[in-house]
């Protein structure tokens, strides 16, 4: 079991679509750093090998807006503290995971599909893709994307059809909107807003 870094006021969502989710409060130990969480809430949205915390902050903010409970990074060293682009302080409310490699992520989430979001020859258009309720969505760093050797190990790869590529922040918000359009949108404002 992996230890997840959690903010001091994190809530864990469990249940079906967002409109019917039950909420339970994170144990007090979360305030002190790393704790173990069984069956972390899904879906999860993360970034592969971020070069800094900028895009991680964009994903955090979108996740808070759409009540997505889990954000993670794979192979990155971006600090979860003092992320300048996390202007709503979403890191206080969400579960955050850190993984050394794709294999580490897979080991922690057995039988959970990992969906890459990348422009590639094997990518499906997002509007032709049926989102999965329990899945991990993985974005690439802006200057390099997700390497081909990693893409080949993912369960699916999707892209947003545009004239030019989008940055990670905008892309993550669109994918979260797509997920919510299938499984439900938040029915109330997030705490602290």
Secondary structure, DSSP 8 states (H G I E B T S, - for coil): --EEEE-TT-EEEESSSGGG-EEEE--GGGGGSEEE-SS--S-EEEEES-SSSHHHHHHHHHHHHTT--EEEEES----SSS-TT-TT-GGGTSEEEEESSHHHHHHHTTT-EEEEE---TT-EEGGG----SSEEEEEEBTTTBS-HHHHTTSSEEEE---SS---HHHHHHHHHHHHHHHH---SS--TT-
